């Protein structure tokens, strides 16, 4: 096997194992919440392994492009679920780095699953100590300005917030907000709406090419979001305002987005606690250069077996809890009848 193909195969194996581990951990922390399927199907050939996961009905991109009516309630539920999922990633140190409607799977109940963690990475321990990461991430239309203007690879979790803001805008407008042809056209489209940023907000930019490009642009005034989406809920407009800030430091955090008044009418419907990651959850295999394709194959199969065992234990626990409740209710009813 040629070296290039071998490296690509190992990277694909690593991504597959990461996805399997995310599936396993999320079921472990939230057993009984929604359907979840994860099986491994081995075939006779040693170089094949099929991973079977839950089938979702569609994705948000197809819904937005369809003639189906999307109400303000749809927007609230889709966005609140998305933000909760991104919050779960962020508090556990993970930046998704490729959030877009096509990566948000949806079922008939309008439940969302965030997919495609192939570009996700562990964030630095402290935002101020941001480590170098590739800037070639996030589909261009959902890419934060700092990814295109700062080539030093230093950015934070706020790039996911920008992507979420673009997704909200796409739900409201039923089309991509900024469908740029290349990175320069993308920036022009962004500045046509948010205005050309003042000099103090460009201070972080070190790229001479980026600074020259910005200097070549004529001054652009900000267009109020209410004019861009005149039919939208004013609270959705306010949420867009805080999410799509050019300056990443001024951009709302995921926690601030979740607490926004736009979601006041739906927040109580998601009364389950935000999940926490199991202590054993880790991605050290991504840094282990000694692992072979066969090692990854074995680890994926072990992950599937662990998942099935956990589901079985969770189902048994729920069965016992139901029986205990029934027995308790029976004793209560019997005591009441004697009285």
Beta strands, then each sheet from edge to edge (+ up, - down):
strand 1: 38-42
strand 2: 49-53
strand 3: 58-59
strand 4: 94-95
strand 5: 104-106
strand 6: 112-114
strand 7: 121-122
sheet 1: 1+ 2-
sheet 2: 3+ 5- 6+
sheet 3: 4+ 7-
end
